[in-house]
Amino acid sequence: MRRFYTGLAWAIAASVVVQAAAIAFAFGGLLNRVSNGDVVDKALLESRQSGGTGEAGFWIHGIVGGAVIPLLAIVLVVVSFFVRARGAKLWAAITLALVAAQVTLGFTIVGAPYLGLIHGANALAIVAAAVIAAMRVRRMPRAPGERTAATEAGADQEEATSNAVSA
């Protein structure tokens, strides 16, 4: 479960990076259209048929941010209940809360563009929280009573050695 938890946390961080790249690609394409003399107006945006370079970036940003990352964050919280490591639940919950705020900011940005400043900063906070979640669980010693194949093999070898010495 630790590996799955860690993988989910890294996937969230990587997805935020994908989002940043996608929105940069989208706005780069939009600026390219404007520099070529095209007009970007409400009719073009509502048609969703601009067909310009970078248009896919808006779709990628929306799908990854509106569905993929929230789903990963919810699964991270669920998995955190099965991971025996201090802070797993806390950092999963922090990540989910930041993701919930991010989605809310993303949908309200149209009515209040200045929220884009918080949206961008919150994206960095999500990356930080997800990386901390992954690193803390990876570096934590195993909980008492949690046995692995390596500890089982070591215990068997130690028992065999003590039996040989006592014989």
C-alpha positions in Angstrom: 0.0 0.0 0.0 2.9 2.3 0.6 4.1 2.1 -3.0 0.5 2.7 -4.2 0.1 5.7 -2.0 3.5 7.1 -3.0 2.7 6.5 -6.7 -0.6 8.3 -6.3 1.1 11.3 -4.7 3.7 11.5 -7.4 1.0 11.2 -10.0 -0.8 14.2 -8.6 2.4 16.2 -8.6 3.1 15.2 -12.2 -0.5 16.0 -13.3 -0.1 19.5 -12.0 3.1 19.8 -14.1 1.1 18.5 -17.2 -1.6 21.1 -16.5 1.0 23.9 -16.4 2.5 22.8 -19.6 -0.9 22.4 -21.3 -2.1 25.9 -20.3 1.2 27.4 -21.5 0.8 25.6 -24.8 -2.8 26.9 -25.0 -2.0 30.5 -24.4 1.0 30.3 -26.6 -1.3 29.2 -29.4 -3.8 31.9 -28.6 -1.1 34.6 -28.7 0.2 33.2 -32.0 -3.3 33.6 -33.5 -3.5 37.2 -32.3 0.0 38.0 -33.7 -1.1 36.6 -37.1 -4.0 39.1 -37.1 -6.8 36.8 -36.0 -9.4 38.1 -33.6 -10.2 36.2 -30.4 -13.7 37.1 -29.3 -16.6 35.6 -27.4 -18.0 34.0 -30.5 -14.7 32.2 -31.2 -14.4 31.0 -27.6 -18.0 29.8 -27.5 -17.8 28.0 -30.8 -15.0 25.7 -29.4 -14.0 25.3 -33.0 -11.0 27.7 -33.2 -8.7 24.9 -34.5 -5.6 26.9 -33.8 -2.3 25.7 -32.5 -2.6 25.1 -28.8 -6.4 24.6 -28.6 -5.8 21.1 -27.2 -4.0 22.7 -24.3 -7.2 24.1 -23.0 -8.9 20.7 -23.2 -6.0 18.9 -21.5 -5.9 21.6 -18.7 -9.6 21.2 -18.1 -9.8 17.4 -18.1 -6.7 16.9 -16.0 -7.7 19.6 -13.6 -11.4 19.0 -13.5 -11.4 15.2 -13.4 -8.0 13.4 -13.2 -6.4 15.3 -10.3 -9.5 15.4 -8.1 -10.0 11.6 -8.7 -6.4 10.9 -7.8 -6.7 13.0 -4.6 -9.8 11.2 -3.5 -8.1 7.8 -4.1 -5.1 9.1 -2.2 -7.2 9.9 0.9 -8.9 6.5 0.7 -5.6 4.6 0.4 -4.1 6.7 3.3 -6.4 4.8 5.7 -4.6 1.6 4.8 -1.0 3.0 5.0 0.7 2.6 8.3 2.8 5.7 8.3 2.6 8.8 10.4 1.2 11.8 8.5 -0.2 9.8 5.6 -3.8 10.7 6.3 -2.9 14.3 7.1 -0.9 15.0 3.9 -3.5 13.2 1.8 -6.2 15.4 3.4 -4.2 18.5 2.8 -3.7 17.6 -0.8 -7.4 16.9 -1.3 -8.3 20.2 0.4 -5.9 22.1 -1.9 -7.3 20.3 -5.0 -10.9 21.1 -4.0 -9.9 24.8 -3.6 -8.1 24.6 -7.0 -11.1 23.2 -8.8 -13.3 25.9 -7.2 -10.9 28.6 -8.2 -10.7 27.2 -11.7 -14.5 27.5 -12.2 -14.8 30.9 -10.6 -11.9 32.5 -12.5 -14.2 33.5 -15.4 -16.2 35.8 -13.1 -13.2 37.1 -11.2 -10.0 36.9 -13.2 -7.8 38.1 -10.3 -8.4 34.7 -8.7 -6.0 33.4 -11.3 -3.2 34.6 -9.1 -4.4 32.4 -6.3 -5.1 29.6 -8.8 -1.5 29.6 -9.9 0.0 29.8 -6.4 -2.3 27.0 -5.2 -1.1 24.8 -8.0 2.4 25.1 -6.5 1.0 24.3 -3.1 -0.6 21.1 -4.5 2.7 20.0 -5.9 4.5 20.7 -2.6 1.8 18.8 -0.6 1.8 15.8 -2.9 5.6 15.6 -2.9 5.7 15.9 0.9 3.1 13.1 1.1 5.2 10.9 -1.1 8.5 11.6 0.6 7.2 11.2 4.1 5.7 7.8 3.5 8.7 6.6 1.6 11.1 7.6 4.3 9.0 6.5 7.3 10.1 3.3 9.1 7.6 0.6 9.0 4.9 0.5 11.7 5.3 -2.0 14.6 3.9 -5.3 13.6 4.1 -4.6 9.9 6.3 -7.4 8.4 7.8 -7.6 5.0 9.4 -10.4 3.0 12.8 -9.0 4.0 12.0 -9.0 7.8 10.5 -12.5 7.5 13.7 -13.8 5.8 15.9 -12.1 8.4 13.8 -13.6 11.2 14.0 -17.1 9.7 17.8 -16.8 9.2 18.2 -15.6 12.8 16.1 -18.5 14.1 18.1 -21.0 12.1 21.4 -19.5 13.4 20.2 -19.6 17.0 19.0 -23.2 16.6 22.4 -24.2 15.2 24.3 -22.5 18.0 22.1 -24.2 20.7 22.5 -27.7 19.1 
